[in-house]
């Protein structure tokens, strides 16, 4: 018998961890190649650690390291010294923020809108700033840069993070207001495109869900339950780009945003170290997300998949530098991504060892236990006078999911 422990490194969230723990419990022991595997979870605490301390957890799902440095450094130690598998790896999320991701995907020939990085508006907090700025900072014409991109455009931090500091700029007045407000944030100016759909793709391992996203709506209403809202070609591209990005950087739990017009797909944001998986925002898509996270975690542990720090990006650049068409390059990138995620082996593993999981998930989502989780999450999220309204809203959406995914 082999025991595996999944560590959950959490912040304030409680809804999806409870769901994850319950669904994993329903997986039960798995008999694989003559060995019984038992998988349990533990919510990790933060405390001093010796760099040679043993680590009991075989895999960690991290939701803190993008902002909390102490657990970030523990994760690095666990991966380097103890071989712990990380979802996600702080090695690349720390260094490959939104700016690096734009650069890499431009190098691969993806259709990232024109983007310009501008210097800080305000001096950074460093005694060397005045000397460096006086000697080396070249004056620039912000209006001229914006005119080059065209209005409307977007100003957003180079490192992203939950729509922090993002503003739509419609004219010169708005441009200077947004730049003045950016302070010490380092900002991109990015052209926009006339688009028909804003697609958000959540990828977990080799699985991807492409959703009709409406960023102008309040959080509970941003993910529209709209099936087939993209053309076949655009739907394929959005799912492929999300997985290609993840495989390129070694990410395994990430969301990507793309603007879509007809069959044209323009990636605009794809570096999210802590993607949204709250039941009060994903609602209809919540059961899929938790199921995929459980499946991928179990697959990684039971098959002995090893984490990787070296990215081997040259393989992608060889394709980028070839004379293939855009569609041929995308297909070649996707082949590399599928190989990275062992997609074929993963599907076979799920079919053989986790075929019972969808029915178990449906059973739990339609249970009183899940409804209690939903009620408690709504109570913790919304003021008392709005709770009944939102409870009915989410019950309706999850009831739709349950009806459409009932076992046959």
N, C-alpha and C positions, 0 to 999 in steps of 0.2 A: 504494500500500500504506500502511496506517495501523497503527502499532505502539501498543499500550496496555500500561501497566505497573501491576499491582496490588501495593500494598505491604501486607505483613502485619506489624502491630505487636503483638508477642507477648511473653508472659511465659515461664512454665515449660513450657507445653504444647507437645507435638511431634507427637502422633498425628494430630489433625485437620488441622494444617497440611501434613503429608506427604501426607495423603489429598487435600486440596484441590489441592496442586501437581500430583499425579499425574493427577487427574481433569481439571484444566484443560489439562494437556498433551495429553490425549486428545481434547479439543475440536478441536484443530488450527486452522489458518487458516480463517476464515469469509468467504465471498463474499456481501456484502450490498449491494444496489443498485449493483453494478458496482465496488465497492471491496473489496479483500482486507484483512481485519483479523487481526492477529496479537496475541495476548494472553499476556503472561508475568508472572511474580511475582518479588518480591524481599522477603526478610525485612529489615525496617528496623532500623537501629541508632539509638542515642540519643546525641546529641552536641550541642555548642553550635551555635546557628543565628542568622544575621542575619535580621532581619524582612523583608529584601528578597531573601533567597536564593531562587533558583528551586527548584521542586519537580518532580521527574521523574515521580512516581507520579500517575496519573490518578485512582485510587481506592484508599482505604485501608480495610482491615478491622481495626478497633481492638479490642484485648483488654487494654489497659493504662490508658487514660485515666480509668477510674472510680476508680483509686486512686493513679496516678502522675502528678503534676502537670506535670512537664517535657514528656512526650509529649502531654499534654492541650493545653498551650499551643501546641505545634508544630502539632497538628491544627487548632486555631483559626486560626492564621496561614495554614496551607495552604489552608483553606476560604475565608477572607476575601480573601487576597491572590492566591492562585493558582488558585482555583476547583476545588480537589480535592474529589472526591466521597467522603463519609465514611459508613461503616457501623460504628458509629453516630455521630451527631453529638453531640459533647460539649456543645454549646450547650443542648440541651434535657435531656439526661441529667444535667447538672450542676445545673440549676435545677428540673427537674420530677421530683424523687425520689418515693418511694412516697406521701408525704403529699400532694404536689401532684396526683399521679395519682388518689388517692382523691377529692380535692375536685373535680377536673374530671369524673370519671366520675359522681359524685353529681349534679353539675350537668346531666349528660346524662340522668339518670334511671335509671342502671344500679343494680342491687340490691346495692350495697356494704353489708355488715353495719354496724350502728351502731358508731361509732368516736369515741373521745375522746382528745385530746392532753393529756398532763399535763406539768407543769414538771419540770426536772431534779431528781433526788434529791439529788445532791451539787453544790456550787457549781462553776461553770465557772471555768477558769483565766484570770481577768481581774480586774485590780485594782478595777474598777468594780462588781464583783458585790455586795459587802457593802452599798454605798450604795443601789444599784438595788433589791436584794432587800428591804432594810429599808423602803424607801419605797413600792415598787410591787408586790411579790409578795403576792398575796392568799392567806390560808390557805385550805386546801380539805380536804375529807373524802374520802380515797381509798376508804374502805370504802363510802361512799354512792355514789360514782361507779360502783364495781364492782357494787353491788347494782342500780343502774339498768340496767346491761348484762345482768346475770345471769351465774351460773356454769354451766358453765365459760366462761372467756374467755381471750383471748390477749394477752400483752404483747409488743410488738415495736418495734424502733427505727423512728422516723419515716422514715428514709432507706433502710431495708432493707439487703440485701447478704448473700447466701449463708447465710441462716438465722442470722446473727449476732445473738445476744441475744434470740432468740425463745423464749418459754416459755409453756406451757399452765398456766393458773391455775385450780385446782379449788375453792379456798376462801380465806378471809381470811388464813389463815396463809401459804399459798402466794403470795397477792397481795403481802403485805409483804416476803416473802423475795425475790421477783422484783424488786420496786421497789428494795429495798436494794441488790441486786446490779447494778442498771442503772447506778449511778454517775453519770457525766457524759453518758450517752446520753439523748437526748430520746425519750420513749416514747409509743406509742399503747396504749390499751386498746381491744380490739376484741371485740365479741360474736361468738360462733360460732353455727353453725346445725347442726341434725341433718342430716347429709348421707349420701347413699348412695355417692357417688363423688367422688374428688378428681381433677380433670382438670387436666392441664398442657398448654398449647398453645404450641408453638414456631412462631413466624412469621418467615419470611424473605421480604422483599418481599411479594408477594401470595399466597404459598404458606403454608399452615398445616397442621401435624400435631397432632392432639389425642390425648393419650396418657393412659392409666390410671396415675396416679401414686400411689405409696404412701410418703409421707414418713417413716413409722415404720420402714421397712426400711433395711438398709445400702445404700450407693450403687449397688452392682452389681445390686441387685434392686428398685430403686424404680420402674422403668418396666416395668409388666406388659405383655406382648404380648397384649392383649385387644381383639379386633375387635368393633365394634358394642356397646360397653359402655354407651353413652348412647342415649336415645331419639332419634328423628330431629330433634325440635324442640330438645332440649338440645344435640345434636351441632352443629346449625346455629348456635345461640346462642354456644357456646364458641368456635367458629372465627371467627364474626363479631366477637365482642367483642375477641378478640386482635388482629385486623386493624384494627378501629376505633380501639383504643387506640394502636396504632403509627402509623396515619395521622394521628390527632389531634396527636400529639407529634412527628411526623417521625422516628419510630424505624423501623428496617428489619430489625433482627436482635434479637429480643426474645422472652422467654417470659412467659406469663401463667398464673396459677393461679386455679382456680375450684372452689367447692364446688357439687355438683349433687345435687338431690333431685327425682326425677321430671323434670318439664319446667322446674323452677326452677333458674336459674343465678346464683350469688352470687360475683362477682369479689372476691378477697381479696389478690392480689399481682400487680402487672403493671408493674414497672419494673426490668428486669434488663439492665444495660449490658453484661454479659458472660455470656450464657446458656450453659448447660452443653451442650457438643457432644463430650464425650470418648467414645471408642469403648467404654470400660469402664463407662460409665453408660448411654449411649443404645443400645448394642449393636445390636439389630434395627433401630432407627430411624436408625442412624448413616449408612448409605448414602443414605437420603432427604435427611438434613440437608446432607451435603456436596454432593449433586447440586443441591439447591435453592440453596445458597450460590454454587456455580459458575454456575448458570443466571442468577441475579439479577445477579451481578457482571458477567457477560458482556453481558447485556441493557443494563445501565446504561451500560457503556462504549461498546458498538457503536452504540446509538441516540442517544448524546450526552445522556442524561438529566442534568439539572442538580440539584445539591443545593439545598436550601432552608432558610433560617434563619427566615423569617417563617412563622407557623403558620396564620394565617387561621382562628382558632377560632370566629369569629363565625358562620360558616356552620353549624357544629354547634349553636351556641346558638339559632339561629333555629329549628331543628328541635325542640330541647329545649323551647322556649317555646310551641310550637304545641299544638293540642288533639288531636294524633294519639294513637293507642293505643301501648302499649309496643312491640308487634310492628311497627307502622308506623314508629315512630321508629328502631327497630333497623335496619329495611330502608333507611331514608333515610340513616342513618349509614354503613351498609355501602356504599351507592351512592357516597357521598363518599369513602370509603376506597378503593374500587375505582378511582375516578377518580384519586385521588392516586397509586396504585401503577400506573396504566395497565394494569390487569389484563387487559383484552381484548387490547391491543397486545402485552403480554407473552406471553400464551398463543399468539397467532399467531406471534410471533417464535420461541418455543421449538419450535412445530410445524414451522416452515419451516427453521430453521437449527440446531436442537439435537435433532432427532428421533433422531439416532444416539447420544445421550449415555446413555440408560438401558442400552442393550446394552453400551456401553463400561464403565459402572460395574459392571454384573454381571460382566463379564469380569475386571475387576480385583479385585473383592471375592472371587471364587473362585480367585484366583491365588496362587502361592507368595509373591509379593511382598507381598500384603496379609497373608497369614498371618505373614510375618516381622514386619511392623509390629505386628500383634496380639501376637505373642510378646514383642517388645521392650517394648511398652507395659505388658503384664502384669508383666514382669520389673521394670520401673521403678516399678510401683504397689504390688505385694504382696510380702510376705516370701517367701523361697525355698520354705518348706515348704507354702505355699498356692498356688504358681504353677500347678502342674499342674491343680489343682481349678478355678481360675478360668479357665485357658486352655480347658479342656473346656466350661465354662459358656458362655463367649462364643462359642466355635466352634459350639456347638449353636444358640445364638440367631441368629447370623449365617448359619449353614447353613439355618435355617428361612426367613430372609429370602431367601436365594438360591433356595431351592426355590419359594417363592411368587412370585418375580419373575423366573423364568427366561424368556428370550425365547421367543416362540412362532413 
